Amino acid sequence: MKRKTIIIAEIGENHMGDMERAKKMITEAAKAGVDMVKFQSYLASEVADTDPEKEWFAKVQLSDEAHYELKEYAEKHGVEFLSSPFSLNRAKLLCEGVGLKKIKIASSELLNFPLLDYIDQHAETVFLSTGIATLAEIKLALTHLSKAKTCYLMHCVTQYPVRPEDANLNVITTLRAEFPRHHIGYSDHTVGLQAALTAVTLGAEVIEKHFTLDKSLP
């Protein structure tokens, strides 16, 4: 059986707020043969002043202009630009501004119903991470994503990194049984390839993997 596995290279915050590094990461990901490069879309101004990471978010946030620039750069290198919005404001930028029809929803936003409802109206394909979620919560989230043509449920263990013995890959089998109308993927936070390869044998149709050009960076 031949089946294409979608590979998403998670750049996230690993560009450190440096556009040249972000472009270099896109270049290297494209050379490696990935299908998509994924970023994170938020504004430090929308983060609570009491959040200890507010200063970090200000450093690594992408401006509106950066989104357009990185999307164009990615497409020139033959890969799709993808991002996770962390507010309605950023979702509107991605969908109505940048023109994305595919959106990634981070585990932390799985029960952000106003965000889900907006994405449901504007995106055709949704990648929904399920870290920390119960099956009941996933079912509830999906009631807010009924219009999207395609939804990938991404098994995810919210640790960075995840020890191989904690990857809990049998959840993929459970998700396939519980949600037969949806596609299943795996957002992999382990080090190495074993977990991702195992996930594909269990039926994962998408693999998302974090990467960096330099493991000595903060």
mmCIF file of the C-alpha atoms, coordinates in Angstrom:
data_MODEL
# 
_entry.id   MODEL 
# 
loop_
_atom_site.group_PDB 
_atom_site.id 
_atom_site.type_symbol 
_atom_site.label_atom_id 
_atom_site.label_alt_id 
_atom_site.label_comp_id 
_atom_site.label_asym_id 
_atom_site.label_entity_id 
_atom_site.label_seq_id 
_atom_site.pdbx_PDB_ins_code 
_atom_site.Cartn_x 
_atom_site.Cartn_y 
_atom_site.Cartn_z 
_atom_site.occupancy 
_atom_site.B_iso_or_equiv 
_atom_site.pdbx_formal_charge 
_atom_site.auth_seq_id 
_atom_site.auth_comp_id 
_atom_site.auth_asym_id 
_atom_site.auth_atom_id 
_atom_site.pdbx_PDB_model_num 
ATOM 1   C CA . MET A 1 1   ? 0.000   0.000  0.000  1.00 0.00 ? 1   MET A CA 1 
ATOM 2   C CA . LYS A 1 2   ? 1.394   3.366  -1.003 1.00 0.00 ? 2   LYS A CA 1 
ATOM 3   C CA . ARG A 1 3   ? 0.477   6.267  1.229  1.00 0.00 ? 3   ARG A CA 1 
ATOM 4   C CA . LYS A 1 4   ? 1.950   9.740  1.355  1.00 0.00 ? 4   LYS A CA 1 
ATOM 5   C CA . THR A 1 5   ? 2.909   10.916 4.843  1.00 0.00 ? 5   THR A CA 1 
ATOM 6   C CA . ILE A 1 6   ? 2.745   14.694 5.249  1.00 0.00 ? 6   ILE A CA 1 
ATOM 7   C CA . ILE A 1 7   ? 5.858   16.029 6.996  1.00 0.00 ? 7   ILE A CA 1 
ATOM 8   C CA . ILE A 1 8   ? 5.640   19.317 8.887  1.00 0.00 ? 8   ILE A CA 1 
ATOM 9   C CA . ALA A 1 9   ? 8.901   20.911 10.019 1.00 0.00 ? 9   ALA A CA 1 
ATOM 10  C CA . GLU A 1 10  ? 8.102   22.827 13.212 1.00 0.00 ? 10  GLU A CA 1 
ATOM 11  C CA . ILE A 1 11  ? 10.282  25.943 13.241 1.00 0.00 ? 11  ILE A CA 1 
ATOM 12  C CA . GLY A 1 12  ? 8.175   27.501 15.990 1.00 0.00 ? 12  GLY A CA 1 
ATOM 13  C CA . GLU A 1 13  ? 10.257  29.978 17.958 1.00 0.00 ? 13  GLU A CA 1 
ATOM 14  C CA . ASN A 1 14  ? 13.611  28.467 16.991 1.00 0.00 ? 14  ASN A CA 1 
ATOM 15  C CA . HIS A 1 15  ? 14.355  31.354 14.637 1.00 0.00 ? 15  HIS A CA 1 
ATOM 16  C CA . MET A 1 16  ? 14.942  33.424 17.804 1.00 0.00 ? 16  MET A CA 1 
ATOM 17  C CA . GLY A 1 17  ? 13.321  36.463 16.197 1.00 0.00 ? 17  GLY A CA 1 
ATOM 18  C CA . ASP A 1 18  ? 15.941  36.526 13.440 1.00 0.00 ? 18  ASP A CA 1 
ATOM 19  C CA . MET A 1 19  ? 14.403  36.621 9.944  1.00 0.00 ? 19  MET A CA 1 
ATOM 20  C CA . GLU A 1 20  ? 17.610  35.452 8.292  1.00 0.00 ? 20  GLU A CA 1 
ATOM 21  C CA . ARG A 1 21  ? 17.717  32.426 10.573 1.00 0.00 ? 21  ARG A CA 1 
ATOM 22  C CA . ALA A 1 22  ? 14.027  31.777 9.853  1.00 0.00 ? 22  ALA A CA 1 
ATOM 23  C CA . LYS A 1 23  ? 14.732  31.800 6.113  1.00 0.00 ? 23  LYS A CA 1 
ATOM 24  C CA . LYS A 1 24  ? 17.767  29.559 6.547  1.00 0.00 ? 24  LYS A CA 1 
ATOM 25  C CA . MET A 1 25  ? 15.597  27.086 8.453  1.00 0.00 ? 25  MET A CA 1 
ATOM 26  C CA . ILE A 1 26  ? 13.028  27.108 5.649  1.00 0.00 ? 26  ILE A CA 1 
ATOM 27  C CA . THR A 1 27  ? 15.814  26.481 3.136  1.00 0.00 ? 27  THR A CA 1 
ATOM 28  C CA . GLU A 1 28  ? 17.204  23.535 5.096  1.00 0.00 ? 28  GLU A CA 1 
ATOM 29  C CA . ALA A 1 29  ? 13.752  22.066 5.724  1.00 0.00 ? 29  ALA A CA 1 
ATOM 30  C CA . ALA A 1 30  ? 12.969  22.271 2.017  1.00 0.00 ? 30  ALA A CA 1 
ATOM 31  C CA . LYS A 1 31  ? 16.253  20.527 1.188  1.00 0.00 ? 31  LYS A CA 1 
ATOM 32  C CA . ALA A 1 32  ? 15.270  17.741 3.591  1.00 0.00 ? 32  ALA A CA 1 
ATOM 33  C CA . GLY A 1 33  ? 12.068  17.188 1.623  1.00 0.00 ? 33  GLY A CA 1 
ATOM 34  C CA . VAL A 1 34  ? 9.395   18.360 4.052  1.00 0.00 ? 34  VAL A CA 1 
ATOM 35  C CA . ASP A 1 35  ? 5.943   19.394 2.865  1.00 0.00 ? 35  ASP A CA 1 
ATOM 36  C CA . MET A 1 36  ? 5.315   22.294 5.245  1.00 0.00 ? 36  MET A CA 1 
ATOM 37  C CA . VAL A 1 37  ? 7.201   24.642 7.548  1.00 0.00 ? 37  VAL A CA 1 
ATOM 38  C CA . LYS A 1 38  ? 5.301   25.755 10.622 1.00 0.00 ? 38  LYS A CA 1 
ATOM 39  C CA . PHE A 1 39  ? 5.619   28.885 12.707 1.00 0.00 ? 39  PHE A CA 1 
ATOM 40  C CA . GLN A 1 40  ? 3.711   30.331 15.679 1.00 0.00 ? 40  GLN A CA 1 
ATOM 41  C CA . SER A 1 41  ? 1.638   33.504 15.480 1.00 0.00 ? 41  SER A CA 1 
ATOM 42  C CA . TYR A 1 42  ? 1.110   35.640 18.570 1.00 0.00 ? 42  TYR A CA 1 
ATOM 43  C CA . LEU A 1 43  ? 1.681   39.146 19.883 1.00 0.00 ? 43  LEU A CA 1 
ATOM 44  C CA . ALA A 1 44  ? 3.427   39.888 23.154 1.00 0.00 ? 44  ALA A CA 1 
ATOM 45  C CA . SER A 1 45  ? 0.925   42.720 23.668 1.00 0.00 ? 45  SER A CA 1 
ATOM 46  C CA . GLU A 1 46  ? -1.791  40.082 24.009 1.00 0.00 ? 46  GLU A CA 1 
ATOM 47  C CA . VAL A 1 47  ? 0.150   38.180 26.690 1.00 0.00 ? 47  VAL A CA 1 
ATOM 48  C CA . ALA A 1 48  ? -0.568  38.978 30.342 1.00 0.00 ? 48  ALA A CA 1 
ATOM 49  C CA . ASP A 1 49  ? 1.995   41.210 32.024 1.00 0.00 ? 49  ASP A CA 1 
ATOM 50  C CA . THR A 1 50  ? 2.316   38.577 34.750 1.00 0.00 ? 50  THR A CA 1 
ATOM 51  C CA . ASP A 1 51  ? 3.436   35.920 32.261 1.00 0.00 ? 51  ASP A CA 1 
ATOM 52  C CA . PRO A 1 52  ? 7.132   35.209 32.951 1.00 0.00 ? 52  PRO A CA 1 
ATOM 53  C CA . GLU A 1 53  ? 7.677   34.573 29.222 1.00 0.00 ? 53  GLU A CA 1 
ATOM 54  C CA . LYS A 1 54  ? 6.220   37.884 28.017 1.00 0.00 ? 54  LYS A CA 1 
ATOM 55  C CA . GLU A 1 55  ? 9.679   39.311 27.254 1.00 0.00 ? 55  GLU A CA 1 
ATOM 56  C CA . TRP A 1 56  ? 10.589  36.160 25.307 1.00 0.00 ? 56  TRP A CA 1 
ATOM 57  C CA . PHE A 1 57  ? 7.376   36.383 23.266 1.00 0.00 ? 57  PHE A CA 1 
ATOM 58  C CA . ALA A 1 58  ? 8.254   39.980 22.391 1.00 0.00 ? 58  ALA A CA 1 
ATOM 59  C CA . LYS A 1 59  ? 11.640  38.807 21.133 1.00 0.00 ? 59  LYS A CA 1 
ATOM 60  C CA . VAL A 1 60  ? 10.376  35.978 18.921 1.00 0.00 ? 60  VAL A CA 1 
ATOM 61  C CA . GLN A 1 61  ? 6.985   37.273 17.734 1.00 0.00 ? 61  GLN A CA 1 
ATOM 62  C CA . LEU A 1 62  ? 6.585   37.600 13.974 1.00 0.00 ? 62  LEU A CA 1 
ATOM 63  C CA . SER A 1 63  ? 5.352   40.923 12.625 1.00 0.00 ? 63  SER A CA 1 
ATOM 64  C CA . ASP A 1 64  ? 2.511   41.046 10.125 1.00 0.00 ? 64  ASP A CA 1 
ATOM 65  C CA . GLU A 1 65  ? 5.038   41.793 7.386  1.00 0.00 ? 65  GLU A CA 1 
ATOM 66  C CA . ALA A 1 66  ? 7.197   38.819 8.422  1.00 0.00 ? 66  ALA A CA 1 
ATOM 67  C CA . HIS A 1 67  ? 4.277   36.451 7.862  1.00 0.00 ? 67  HIS A CA 1 
ATOM 68  C CA . TYR A 1 68  ? 3.875   37.587 4.255  1.00 0.00 ? 68  TYR A CA 1 
ATOM 69  C CA . GLU A 1 69  ? 7.619   37.503 3.658  1.00 0.00 ? 69  GLU A CA 1 
ATOM 70  C CA . LEU A 1 70  ? 8.122   34.014 5.087  1.00 0.00 ? 70  LEU A CA 1 
ATOM 71  C CA . LYS A 1 71  ? 5.127   32.607 3.221  1.00 0.00 ? 71  LYS A CA 1 
ATOM 72  C CA . GLU A 1 72  ? 6.519   33.913 -0.062 1.00 0.00 ? 72  GLU A CA 1 
ATOM 73  C CA . TYR A 1 73  ? 9.987   32.610 0.773  1.00 0.00 ? 73  TYR A CA 1 
ATOM 74  C CA . ALA A 1 74  ? 8.633   29.163 1.667  1.00 0.00 ? 74  ALA A CA 1 
ATOM 75  C CA . GLU A 1 75  ? 6.642   28.892 -1.547 1.00 0.00 ? 75  GLU A CA 1 
ATOM 76  C CA . LYS A 1 76  ? 9.688   29.876 -3.602 1.00 0.00 ? 76  LYS A CA 1 
ATOM 77  C CA . HIS A 1 77  ? 11.441  26.880 -2.015 1.00 0.00 ? 77  HIS A CA 1 
ATOM 78  C CA . GLY A 1 78  ? 8.586   24.503 -2.777 1.00 0.00 ? 78  GLY A CA 1 
ATOM 79  C CA . VAL A 1 79  ? 7.100   24.126 0.709  1.00 0.00 ? 79  VAL A CA 1 
ATOM 80  C CA . GLU A 1 80  ? 3.868   25.353 2.277  1.00 0.00 ? 80  GLU A CA 1 
ATOM 81  C CA . PHE A 1 81  ? 3.800   27.986 5.002  1.00 0.00 ? 81  PHE A CA 1 
ATOM 82  C CA . LEU A 1 82  ? 1.780   26.977 8.073  1.00 0.00 ? 82  LEU A CA 1 
ATOM 83  C CA . SER A 1 83  ? 1.279   28.607 11.444 1.00 0.00 ? 83  SER A CA 1 
ATOM 84  C CA . SER A 1 84  ? -0.571  28.259 14.753 1.00 0.00 ? 84  SER A CA 1 
ATOM 85  C CA . PRO A 1 85  ? -2.551  31.349 15.833 1.00 0.00 ? 85  PRO A CA 1 
ATOM 86  C CA . PHE A 1 86  ? -2.825  32.008 19.553 1.00 0.00 ? 86  PHE A CA 1 
ATOM 87  C CA . SER A 1 87  ? -5.522  34.662 19.309 1.00 0.00 ? 87  SER A CA 1 
ATOM 88  C CA . LEU A 1 88  ? -8.432  35.661 17.094 1.00 0.00 ? 88  LEU A CA 1 
ATOM 89  C CA . ASN A 1 89  ? -6.349  38.620 15.958 1.00 0.00 ? 89  ASN A CA 1 
ATOM 90  C CA . ARG A 1 90  ? -3.591  36.352 14.642 1.00 0.00 ? 90  ARG A CA 1 
ATOM 91  C CA . ALA A 1 91  ? -6.089  33.912 13.115 1.00 0.00 ? 91  ALA A CA 1 
ATOM 92  C CA . LYS A 1 92  ? -7.565  36.785 11.099 1.00 0.00 ? 92  LYS A CA 1 
ATOM 93  C CA . LEU A 1 93  ? -4.084  37.753 9.913  1.00 0.00 ? 93  LEU A CA 1 
ATOM 94  C CA . LEU A 1 94  ? -3.350  34.191 8.789  1.00 0.00 ? 94  LEU A CA 1 
ATOM 95  C CA . CYS A 1 95  ? -6.696  33.528 7.101  1.00 0.00 ? 95  CYS A CA 1 
ATOM 96  C CA . GLU A 1 96  ? -7.880  36.890 5.787  1.00 0.00 ? 96  GLU A CA 1 
ATOM 97  C CA . GLY A 1 97  ? -4.484  38.549 5.417  1.00 0.00 ? 97  GLY A CA 1 
ATOM 98  C CA . VAL A 1 98  ? -1.915  35.937 4.447  1.00 0.00 ? 98  VAL A CA 1 
ATOM 99  C CA . GLY A 1 99  ? -4.621  33.808 2.829  1.00 0.00 ? 99  GLY A CA 1 
ATOM 100 C CA . LEU A 1 100 ? -3.935  30.468 4.503  1.00 0.00 ? 100 LEU A CA 1 
ATOM 101 C CA . LYS A 1 101 ? -6.500  27.719 3.981  1.00 0.00 ? 101 LYS A CA 1 
ATOM 102 C CA . LYS A 1 102 ? -4.639  25.319 6.271  1.00 0.00 ? 102 LYS A CA 1 
ATOM 103 C CA . ILE A 1 103 ? -4.252  26.131 9.977  1.00 0.00 ? 103 ILE A CA 1 
ATOM 104 C CA . LYS A 1 104 ? -2.571  24.366 12.884 1.00 0.00 ? 104 LYS A CA 1 
ATOM 105 C CA . ILE A 1 105 ? -4.276  24.607 16.282 1.00 0.00 ? 105 ILE A CA 1 
ATOM 106 C CA . ALA A 1 106 ? -1.941  24.225 19.243 1.00 0.00 ? 106 ALA A CA 1 
ATOM 107 C CA . SER A 1 107 ? -2.917  21.958 22.135 1.00 0.00 ? 107 SER A CA 1 
ATOM 108 C CA . SER A 1 108 ? -3.301  24.988 24.400 1.00 0.00 ? 108 SER A CA 1 
ATOM 109 C CA . GLU A 1 109 ? -6.044  26.376 22.140 1.00 0.00 ? 109 GLU A CA 1 
ATOM 110 C CA . LEU A 1 110 ? -8.067  23.155 21.742 1.00 0.00 ? 110 LEU A CA 1 
ATOM 111 C CA . LEU A 1 111 ? -10.882 24.542 23.902 1.00 0.00 ? 111 LEU A CA 1 
ATOM 112 C CA . ASN A 1 112 ? -10.618 28.147 22.667 1.00 0.00 ? 112 ASN A CA 1 
ATOM 113 C CA . PHE A 1 113 ? -14.061 28.038 21.072 1.00 0.00 ? 113 PHE A CA 1 
ATOM 114 C CA . PRO A 1 114 ? -14.133 31.566 19.565 1.00 0.00 ? 114 PRO A CA 1 
ATOM 115 C CA . LEU A 1 115 ? -10.846 30.746 17.834 1.00 0.00 ? 115 LEU A CA 1 
ATOM 116 C CA . LEU A 1 116 ? -12.106 27.350 16.646 1.00 0.00 ? 116 LEU A CA 1 
ATOM 117 C CA . ASP A 1 117 ? -15.362 28.849 15.377 1.00 0.00 ? 117 ASP A CA 1 
ATOM 118 C CA . TYR A 1 118 ? -13.485 31.470 13.370 1.00 0.00 ? 118 TYR A CA 1 
ATOM 119 C CA . ILE A 1 119 ? -11.068 28.937 11.885 1.00 0.00 ? 119 ILE A CA 1 
ATOM 120 C CA . ASP A 1 120 ? -13.990 26.674 11.028 1.00 0.00 ? 120 ASP A CA 1 
ATOM 121 C CA . GLN A 1 121 ? -15.432 29.465 8.900  1.00 0.00 ? 121 GLN A CA 1 
ATOM 122 C CA . HIS A 1 122 ? -12.185 30.300 7.106  1.00 0.00 ? 122 HIS A CA 1 
ATOM 123 C CA . ALA A 1 123 ? -9.923  27.224 6.859  1.00 0.00 ? 123 ALA A CA 1 
ATOM 124 C CA . GLU A 1 124 ? -10.375 24.160 4.687  1.00 0.00 ? 124 GLU A CA 1 
ATOM 125 C CA . THR A 1 125 ? -7.838  21.975 6.509  1.00 0.00 ? 125 THR A CA 1 
ATOM 126 C CA . VAL A 1 126 ? -7.165  21.950 10.254 1.00 0.00 ? 126 VAL A CA 1 
ATOM 127 C CA . PHE A 1 127 ? -4.359  20.206 12.133 1.00 0.00 ? 127 PHE A CA 1 
ATOM 128 C CA . LEU A 1 128 ? -5.549  19.897 15.750 1.00 0.00 ? 128 LEU A CA 1 
ATOM 129 C CA . SER A 1 129 ? -2.998  19.012 18.422 1.00 0.00 ? 129 SER A CA 1 
ATOM 130 C CA . THR A 1 130 ? -4.465  17.029 21.315 1.00 0.00 ? 130 THR A CA 1 
ATOM 131 C CA . GLY A 1 131 ? -1.823  17.332 24.042 1.00 0.00 ? 131 GLY A CA 1 
ATOM 132 C CA . ILE A 1 132 ? -3.324  17.118 27.569 1.00 0.00 ? 132 ILE A CA 1 
ATOM 133 C CA . ALA A 1 133 ? -6.840  16.689 26.120 1.00 0.00 ? 133 ALA A CA 1 
ATOM 134 C CA . THR A 1 134 ? -9.315  13.977 27.088 1.00 0.00 ? 134 THR A CA 1 
ATOM 135 C CA . LEU A 1 135 ? -11.346 12.153 24.438 1.00 0.00 ? 135 LEU A CA 1 
ATOM 136 C CA . ALA A 1 136 ? -14.406 14.084 25.603 1.00 0.00 ? 136 ALA A CA 1 
ATOM 137 C CA . GLU A 1 137 ? -12.590 17.384 25.102 1.00 0.00 ? 137 GLU A CA 1 
ATOM 138 C CA . ILE A 1 138 ? -11.475 16.364 21.608 1.00 0.00 ? 138 ILE A CA 1 
ATOM 139 C CA . LYS A 1 139 ? -15.088 15.488 20.737 1.00 0.00 ? 139 LYS A CA 1 
ATOM 140 C CA . LEU A 1 140 ? -16.206 18.861 22.083 1.00 0.00 ? 140 LEU A CA 1 
ATOM 141 C CA . ALA A 1 141 ? -13.564 20.700 20.056 1.00 0.00 ? 141 ALA A CA 1 
ATOM 142 C CA . LEU A 1 142 ? -14.672 18.904 16.899 1.00 0.00 ? 142 LEU A CA 1 
ATOM 143 C CA . THR A 1 143 ? -18.218 20.211 17.319 1.00 0.00 ? 143 THR A CA 1 
ATOM 144 C CA . HIS A 1 144 ? -16.666 23.630 16.640 1.00 0.00 ? 144 HIS A CA 1 
ATOM 145 C CA . LEU A 1 145 ? -14.850 22.381 13.535 1.00 0.00 ? 145 LEU A CA 1 
ATOM 146 C CA . SER A 1 146 ? -17.735 20.870 11.601 1.00 0.00 ? 146 SER A CA 1 
ATOM 147 C CA . LYS A 1 147 ? -17.355 22.956 8.422  1.00 0.00 ? 147 LYS A CA 1 
ATOM 148 C CA . ALA A 1 148 ? -13.637 22.381 7.746  1.00 0.00 ? 148 ALA A CA 1 
ATOM 149 C CA . LYS A 1 149 ? -13.299 19.885 4.906  1.00 0.00 ? 149 LYS A CA 1 
ATOM 150 C CA . THR A 1 150 ? -10.389 18.011 6.473  1.00 0.00 ? 150 THR A CA 1 
ATOM 151 C CA . CYS A 1 151 ? -9.322  17.690 10.087 1.00 0.00 ? 151 CYS A CA 1 
ATOM 152 C CA . TYR A 1 152 ? -6.190  15.901 11.284 1.00 0.00 ? 152 TYR A CA 1 
ATOM 153 C CA . LEU A 1 153 ? -6.168  14.950 14.965 1.00 0.00 ? 153 LEU A CA 1 
ATOM 154 C CA . MET A 1 154 ? -2.544  15.139 16.065 1.00 0.00 ? 154 MET A CA 1 
ATOM 155 C CA . HIS A 1 155 ? -1.557  12.904 18.956 1.00 0.00 ? 155 HIS A CA 1 
ATOM 156 C CA . CYS A 1 156 ? 0.782   14.965 21.120 1.00 0.00 ? 156 CYS A CA 1 
ATOM 157 C CA . VAL A 1 157 ? 2.515   14.598 24.474 1.00 0.00 ? 157 VAL A CA 1 
ATOM 158 C CA . THR A 1 158 ? 3.110   18.075 25.847 1.00 0.00 ? 158 THR A CA 1 
ATOM 159 C CA . GLN A 1 159 ? 6.651   17.699 27.119 1.00 0.00 ? 159 GLN A CA 1 
ATOM 160 C CA . TYR A 1 160 ? 9.838   19.103 25.577 1.00 0.00 ? 160 TYR A CA 1 
ATOM 161 C CA . PRO A 1 161 ? 11.470  16.733 24.915 1.00 0.00 ? 161 PRO A CA 1 
ATOM 162 C CA . VAL A 1 162 ? 9.385   13.591 25.471 1.00 0.00 ? 162 VAL A CA 1 
ATOM 163 C CA . ARG A 1 163 ? 11.195  10.483 26.680 1.00 0.00 ? 163 ARG A CA 1 
ATOM 164 C CA . PRO A 1 164 ? 10.585  7.582  24.257 1.00 0.00 ? 164 PRO A CA 1 
ATOM 165 C CA . GLU A 1 165 ? 8.900   5.546  27.009 1.00 0.00 ? 165 GLU A CA 1 
ATOM 166 C CA . ASP A 1 166 ? 6.396   8.402  27.478 1.00 0.00 ? 166 ASP A CA 1 
ATOM 167 C CA . ALA A 1 167 ? 5.415   8.788  23.812 1.00 0.00 ? 167 ALA A CA 1 
ATOM 168 C CA . ASN A 1 168 ? 2.195   6.813  24.417 1.00 0.00 ? 168 ASN A CA 1 
ATOM 169 C CA . LEU A 1 169 ? 1.831   5.948  20.729 1.00 0.00 ? 169 LEU A CA 1 
ATOM 170 C CA . ASN A 1 170 ? -1.102  3.590  21.280 1.00 0.00 ? 170 ASN A CA 1 
ATOM 171 C CA . VAL A 1 171 ? -3.198  6.748  21.514 1.00 0.00 ? 171 VAL A CA 1 
ATOM 172 C CA . ILE A 1 172 ? -2.975  6.822  17.709 1.00 0.00 ? 172 ILE A CA 1 
ATOM 173 C CA . THR A 1 173 ? -4.831  3.513  17.590 1.00 0.00 ? 173 THR A CA 1 
ATOM 174 C CA . THR A 1 174 ? -7.410  4.864  20.039 1.00 0.00 ? 174 THR A CA 1 
ATOM 175 C CA . LEU A 1 175 ? -7.933  8.045  18.008 1.00 0.00 ? 175 LEU A CA 1 
ATOM 176 C CA . ARG A 1 176 ? -8.404  6.043  14.814 1.00 0.00 ? 176 ARG A CA 1 
ATOM 177 C CA . ALA A 1 177 ? -11.062 3.929  16.531 1.00 0.00 ? 177 ALA A CA 1 
ATOM 178 C CA . GLU A 1 178 ? -12.841 6.829  18.238 1.00 0.00 ? 178 GLU A CA 1 
ATOM 179 C CA . PHE A 1 179 ? -12.774 9.217  15.271 1.00 0.00 ? 179 PHE A CA 1 
ATOM 180 C CA . PRO A 1 180 ? -13.032 7.100  12.106 1.00 0.00 ? 180 PRO A CA 1 
ATOM 181 C CA . ARG A 1 181 ? -14.246 10.073 10.030 1.00 0.00 ? 181 ARG A CA 1 
ATOM 182 C CA . HIS A 1 182 ? -11.097 12.066 10.710 1.00 0.00 ? 182 HIS A CA 1 
ATOM 183 C CA . HIS A 1 183 ? -7.443  11.743 9.781  1.00 0.00 ? 183 HIS A CA 1 
ATOM 184 C CA . ILE A 1 184 ? -4.845  11.044 12.465 1.00 0.00 ? 184 ILE A CA 1 
ATOM 185 C CA . GLY A 1 185 ? -1.345  12.476 12.805 1.00 0.00 ? 185 GLY A CA 1 
ATOM 186 C CA . TYR A 1 186 ? 1.457   12.748 15.345 1.00 0.00 ? 186 TYR A CA 1 
ATOM 187 C CA . SER A 1 187 ? 3.173   15.845 16.690 1.00 0.00 ? 187 SER A CA 1 
ATOM 188 C CA . ASP A 1 188 ? 6.455   14.325 17.817 1.00 0.00 ? 188 ASP A CA 1 
ATOM 189 C CA . HIS A 1 189 ? 8.455   15.845 20.673 1.00 0.00 ? 189 HIS A CA 1 
ATOM 190 C CA . THR A 1 190 ? 10.876  12.943 21.116 1.00 0.00 ? 190 THR A CA 1 
ATOM 191 C CA . VAL A 1 191 ? 14.508  13.055 20.020 1.00 0.00 ? 191 VAL A CA 1 
ATOM 192 C CA . GLY A 1 192 ? 15.284  10.847 17.036 1.00 0.00 ? 192 GLY A CA 1 
ATOM 193 C CA . LEU A 1 193 ? 13.170  9.066  14.442 1.00 0.00 ? 193 LEU A CA 1 
ATOM 194 C CA . GLN A 1 194 ? 11.888  5.903  16.142 1.00 0.00 ? 194 GLN A CA 1 
ATOM 195 C CA . ALA A 1 195 ? 8.662   7.375  17.517 1.00 0.00 ? 195 ALA A CA 1 
ATOM 196 C CA . ALA A 1 196 ? 7.767   9.056  14.210 1.00 0.00 ? 196 ALA A CA 1 
ATOM 197 C CA . LEU A 1 197 ? 8.393   5.899  12.196 1.00 0.00 ? 197 LEU A CA 1 
ATOM 198 C CA . THR A 1 198 ? 6.363   3.847  14.660 1.00 0.00 ? 198 THR A CA 1 
ATOM 199 C CA . ALA A 1 199 ? 3.536   6.386  14.488 1.00 0.00 ? 199 ALA A CA 1 
ATOM 200 C CA . VAL A 1 200 ? 3.370   5.996  10.706 1.00 0.00 ? 200 VAL A CA 1 
ATOM 201 C CA . THR A 1 201 ? 3.121   2.205  11.020 1.00 0.00 ? 201 THR A CA 1 
ATOM 202 C CA . LEU A 1 202 ? 0.212   2.742  13.439 1.00 0.00 ? 202 LEU A CA 1 
ATOM 203 C CA . GLY A 1 203 ? -1.590  4.861  10.860 1.00 0.00 ? 203 GLY A CA 1 
ATOM 204 C CA . ALA A 1 204 ? -0.405  8.447  11.362 1.00 0.00 ? 204 ALA A CA 1 
ATOM 205 C CA . GLU A 1 205 ? -0.840  10.349 8.105  1.00 0.00 ? 205 GLU A CA 1 
ATOM 206 C CA . VAL A 1 206 ? 1.026   13.457 9.283  1.00 0.00 ? 206 VAL A CA 1 
ATOM 207 C CA . ILE A 1 207 ? 4.251   13.838 11.237 1.00 0.00 ? 207 ILE A CA 1 
ATOM 208 C CA . GLU A 1 208 ? 5.175   17.160 12.793 1.00 0.00 ? 208 GLU A CA 1 
ATOM 209 C CA . LYS A 1 209 ? 8.703   17.428 14.137 1.00 0.00 ? 209 LYS A CA 1 
ATOM 210 C CA . HIS A 1 210 ? 10.539  20.280 15.861 1.00 0.00 ? 210 HIS A CA 1 
ATOM 211 C CA . PHE A 1 211 ? 13.978  21.128 14.548 1.00 0.00 ? 211 PHE A CA 1 
ATOM 212 C CA . THR A 1 212 ? 16.789  23.627 15.001 1.00 0.00 ? 212 THR A CA 1 
ATOM 213 C CA . LEU A 1 213 ? 19.964  24.525 13.177 1.00 0.00 ? 213 LEU A CA 1 
ATOM 214 C CA . ASP A 1 214 ? 21.915  24.802 16.423 1.00 0.00 ? 214 ASP A CA 1 
ATOM 215 C CA . LYS A 1 215 ? 21.174  22.857 19.610 1.00 0.00 ? 215 LYS A CA 1 
ATOM 216 C CA . SER A 1 216 ? 23.307  25.262 21.647 1.00 0.00 ? 216 SER A CA 1 
ATOM 217 C CA . LEU A 1 217 ? 20.773  28.080 21.178 1.00 0.00 ? 217 LEU A CA 1 
ATOM 218 C CA . PRO A 1 218 ? 18.606  29.015 24.192 1.00 0.00 ? 218 PRO A CA 1 
# 
